[in-house]
Amino acid sequence: MPTAISPERPRPGITKLTGGRLVKGSQLVHEDLWISSVSGKILHSQQVFYDDHVIPDEILDLKGKILCPGFIDVQFNGAFGFDFSTIPEDMSTYHKGLNGLNRQLVRTGVTSYLPTLPSQKSEVYHEALPFLGPSGKARNPWDGSESLGAHCEGPFISPTKNGIHSLEVLREAPNGFADFEACYGSDNLAYLGSGMRSPVSMITAAPEVPGVSAAIPQITQRGIRFSIGHTESTFEEATDALQAGATMITHLFNAMRPLHHRNPGIFGVLGQSEIKERPYFGIISDGIHLHPTTVKIAWNAHPDGFILVTDAMKTVGLPDGVYDWTNGDRWVKKGSLLTREGSDKIAGSSATLIECVSNFWNWSHASIPEVIRSVTSTPARMLGIQHIKGTLDPGADADLLVLDTHEVANGLRSLTVEKVWKFGTMVHDASNLDTGI
């Protein structure tokens, strides 16, 4: 019988992972990887073995399977029945629900993420954001997936590109950054310095909304990423926002002006050579939000900025049916499709990130390392944590996945998550009867 994974099971101090194909840069490399559950870090294998003469406590043969960094989802609204925007009367209930979500989410391969709050009343942000900041020094692998800081998606967005965001809560910023502080709470946007991050890591807003563009420099000076989204921005307005400090585009193509041959809109900035740095951009490859060819066009336009996201809602992992939401609307879930009740308006996604990764792999001619990069090293670079997350380099956090490949019907392929390590400790093994957390 397989050995159960649990917090009570003794953990090896140093593990040598051998026989796998490691995702490094644009290649799959046959190398060993050494990790420590004590430091939670990837070790320099040559130094550990040859200089320090360390013998591993455990040697695990990966039998040719893929070893890669843990996935990072930078737009994730909830899953498994928990919604970051739903505030209970007793916040201890919120904390308990958040802990349960993190323990289930890590089993899908997402070891780090940005908990995302769509447009809400100010009091929702003030209540929720203190719980959603970076996990910091907590580094307990059994806590599951780790927050890298909140993503506030709205409410400073265009009323004509609001999607399912409630029009009643949308705001302008006539006083610039002061209005952002009033909305989210000044403490949640504070510059902490010394490598510490405020609870908010990213803000999505529409540059053409009054006062928003003027606030971009003050937002980014605090180490917060500014993302263009839910917007009527023209190509010129988007370019100005990038020059002011914006570095990201939220779910490219969705909730923004479409590409036109005489006005390329936001999509046009992916081909801009005049701006200092072309932006990163999120793509929802759930098979519903975008046509596969549209996804391939975006990839070919700027592969170095391509980030797969789920835009997942609390319905991930729940059965099909009708579900309430915070603004009084109701959602209808049918498989991965999620729509507002009584309409065909898409209301986020019910897909997991590994499903989005498999879709993109099937739709594109990208290699496995290129596909994996879009959920590991690229989002890590966007967040400025590329030496800590999204890499297998020595000194990085030992957040790791073992992936297996499968041939499915009609020549399609899929990737599945077999094993997950968080901070050097295996917290999930699909081959065990008891998969731990």
N, C-alpha and C positions, 0 to 999 in steps of 0.2 A: 504494500500500500504506500502511495506517495507520502512524503513527510509534509505535514502542514506548515505553512508559513504563518508566523504569528509573532507578536512582540515578546512572547515568553520563550521563543526558540533562541538558543545561543547563536550569536552572530560571529562569523569569522572576522578577525581583525583585518587581514589582508587577503584578498581574493585575486587569483590569476585567471583571467578569462582567455581561453585559448581555442584555436580551431575555428574561429569566426572570421567573417569578412567585415572589416571595420570601414565605416563611412568616413573618409578623410579627404577633404577638398572635393575634387571631381572624380575620385576613384574609390573602388572597393579594394581594401588592402588586407592581405593575409598577415596579421600581426597579433601578438598577445597584448592584452591590456591588464594592468594591475590597478586595483582600487582599494581604498581603505574605508572601512565602516567607522573607524575612530575619528579620522579627520573629515570624512565625507567627501574626499577628493580623489581625482585620478592621479596616480603616482607616475613618476618617471621610471619606467621599468628597468632601463639599463642601470640607472643609479642604484635602485633598490636591490637588484640582483647582484651586480658585479662589484659595486662599491660598498654597499651596506651589508651584503651577504645575507639578505633576508630570505627566508623560506616562506612561501605563502601558506596561510592557514587552510585555504581551500583552493582547489584547481577545478575549474568547470569547463568542460569541452562543449563548445557551441555547435559542433557538427556542421560546419559550413554555413550556418545561418548568419543573418545580417546583424551587426552590432552598431548602434547609432546613438547619438545623444537623445535625451528625452524631448518630446514635442513641446512647443510653446504656442499657445493660442492667445492672440492679442485682441480677440473680439468674442467674448463668451458671456452670455447673459444669464446662464443657469443651466441646470440639468437635474434629472432624477427627482423631479418634483420641487426643487429649490430654485427660487428666483431672487437675485440680489436686490431687486427693487421692491419686494414685498416686505413691509415693515410690520412685525407683530407688536402687540401691546407690551409683551415681555421680551426684551432684547436677548435674554438668555436663550430663548427659543430660536432666535436668529443665529446666535453663535453655535448652538447645537446643530442646526440645519446646515450651516456652513461647514462644520467639521465633517458631517456625514457626506456632504457633496465631495469634499476633497479626497476622502478615502475611496469613494467610488470612481471619481474622475481619473485618479492615477492609474487605475487598471485599464483605462482606454489608451494609455500611452502619453497622456498630457501630464507632464511632471511640473509644469509652470504655466501660468496664464495671467491675463489681465481681467479680473472680474469687471464686467461691463454694465453700466447703468444707463439705459436710454433716458430720453427727456422725462423729467419728473419735477414735482414741486420741490422747492428749495429744502423743505424740512426732511424730505427723503434722503437727499445727499448728506445733510448734517447728521442724520441718524446712522446711515449705513457706512459712510466712508471710513470712519475710525476703525471699523471691523475689517476693511478690505485692503488696507495698506500692505506694503511688502512684509513678508513673514519675518524678515530680518534674522535675528540670532536664534530663532526658535529651532531650527535645524533638526527636528525630530522626524526621522523617515516615516514613522507610523502615523504622522499627521496627514500623509498623503500628498496630493498636489499642492503646490506652493503659489501663493499670490505674489506677483511682481509689482503690485500696485494697481489701483483702479483705473478704468477707462471710462470717462464721462462722455457719453455720446449724446450731445445735446445739453440743455434745451436751446442753445444759441444757433438754431438751424432755420432753413428756409421753410415757411409755411406751405409752399407749393411742392416741396420735396420731402415732406415729413414722413412718408411711408405710413407706419402704424403709430408713430409718435403722436400723442394727443396735442391738438392745436391749442387747447386751453392753457398748456403749461409753457409754450414756447416764449422766448424772451429775446429782446434786443439788448445792446450794451452801450447806451449813450454815454456812460461814464467810463468806458473802456474796461481795463482790468479790474477796477473797483466793483463792477457789476459781476464779474466772475467770482470774486472773493465773496460777495454777498450771497451769490447763488450756492456755491459749493462749501463755503466756510473758509475764512482766511487761514486757519490752522491747517486745513487740508491741502492748501497750495503753498505752504511756507517752504522757503529754501532752508534746508537743514545743514548742508555742507558736510564735510568729512566723510563722503561716501554714503551718507544716509539719504534716504529718499522720503518725500512727503507721501501721504496716502494716495495721491493722484499721480499716475505716471503718464497718462495721455488724455487729451481732450479732443473730441471731434466737434467742429463748428463750421459754419458757412461764412466764408470771408466777406461776402457781400452784405450780410446782416449788419445794420448800423452799429459801429463801435467795435466789431470783432477784429478787423484787420489791425486796428491800432493797439489791440491787446496782445497780439502775437509775440512781439519781442519780450514783453514782461512774463509771458507764460513760459517761453522757451529758456529764458535766463534762469529760471528756477529748476531746470533739468526736466521739465515736463514736455513731452512730445505734443506738437500741435498737428492734428490731422484734418484735412479738408474732407467734408462729407455732408450729405443731406443738403445739397447746395444747387443754386442756379448759376454758380460762377461761370463766367466766360473763360476762355483760354487766357486772356490778359489778366483777369482777376486772380486766377489760380497761379499764374506766374508771379504776380506781385506778392501773393501770400507765401510762396516758396522763398522769394528773396527776403521776405520779412522774418523767416525762420521756420515755416512749416516744413515738415519732412515726410509726411505720410498722407495717403489718401484712403479713406474708409470705404470698404466694399466697392471698389472700382466698378463703374457702369450702373450700379444700383443707386437709386435716389439721387441722380444728378443728370445734368443735360447730356443727351446722347451725342455721339460723334457725328459731326456734319462736315461735308467736304469743304465748306467755306468757313466753318468755325469748328475746329477740332475739339473745343471744350476742354475739360480737365484731362481727358485722355491724351490730348496733344502735348502736355508737358512731359510725357514719358520720352518724347523725342527731342526735347529741348537740350541743345548743347550750350546755350548761353548762360543758363543758370549754374550756380556753383556745383550743385549736386542734384541729380535727378531723384525724384522722391521714391520712397517705398510705397507699396499699395497692397491692400487686402483683396483677396479673391475668394468668393464662396463657391466652391466646386461641388455642391451637393447634387448637381444634376437638375436643379429647379431654378435657382437664381440666375444662372447664366447658361447659354448654349456652349457646348464643348468647343466649338470653333472660336467663340469669343474669348474663352479662357486661353486657347492657344495663341490668339493674336496678342493678348496682353503679355503672355510669357515671352513671345518672340520680340516684342517691342522693348522689353527691359527686364531680362531674367534676373539681374542682380537685385532688383527691387521687389520681386514677386514673393508675396507671403500668403499662404493658404490660411484662411480663418473659417470658423464654423458659423458665427453669428447664432450659436445654439441657444435655445430657450429651455425652460424648465421641462418641456415635454420630451427631451431626450431620455430614452430609457423607460418611458411610460407607454401604456397601450394606446391605441387609436381611440379618439373620443373628442369631447368638447371640454375646454378648460377656460377658467376665468383668468383675467389679467388685471393689472393694477389700475388701469384707467377706465374700468367698467366694460371694456370690450371682452369678447370671448373668442377663443381660437378653436379651430377644427383641425385635428391631427389625423392625417392619413399617410402612414408610413413616414417618409422624410418630409412630406409636404405639410406645411403649416400655413393656414390662411385665416383671415378675419372672418368670423361667422357671418353668413349672408353675402359674402363677396368673394372675388377671386384674388384679393390683395394678399401678397405673400407677407407672412408675419414671422420673419426669422426662420431658423432652420431647426430640424430635429435630427440632423446628421452628426456623427462623431467625426473627429479630426482624422482618424485612420481611414474612415470611409471617403472623406474628401481627398486624402492622399492617394488612395487606390484609384479614385475616379480620374484624378489628374494624370496618374501614371498611364492609365488606359487611353486617355484622350490625346496625350502628347507623345512626342518622340524623345522626351527627356529621359535621361538615365536615372537609375535608382538614386545615386548620390545627388543628382540635380533635384529630383523630387523631394528627397529628405531635407535638402538645404532649405527649402521653402517653409519648413516648419521647425527648423532648428537654428542654423547659423544666421540666416537672413533676419528673422525677427529678433534674434539676440543683438545683431549689429544695429538694427533700428532702435533698440532700447539702450544701446551703449553698454551692454554687458557681455560682449562677445568673448571675453577672456574667462568668463565665469560660467555661462550657460551656452548651450548649442554647439559645443565642441568636445572632442575627445583628447584635447591637448592636456599634458600634465599641469596640475594646479587648478584645473576647472572642477566644478562640482560633479561628483560621480552620479549624475542623473542619466540613466542608460536604459535602452530598450533592446531586446532581441526580437527581430522581426522575421517572420516566415513568409515565403511567397507561395502562391497557389494559382493553378490554372482553373478557371471556372468556365461556365457555359459560353458558347459562341466565341471562343478564342480570347475572352477577357481574362484579366489577371487581378489578383487581390493581394494585399499585404495584411497580415494579422499580427497582433501584439502577443508574443509568447511569454516574455519575461520583462519585468520592470524593476530597476534599482532606483532608490531615492537616497541620496547622500551615502552611496556605497553599500546600502543594505537592500537585499532583494525583498520587495514588498508584494510582488505578484508573480505567480508562475501558473500559466494556464494548463500546464501538464499535471498540476496537483489537483487532487479532489477538493481540497480546501485551499482557496486562493488567497487567504490572508485578509488583508484589509479591504 
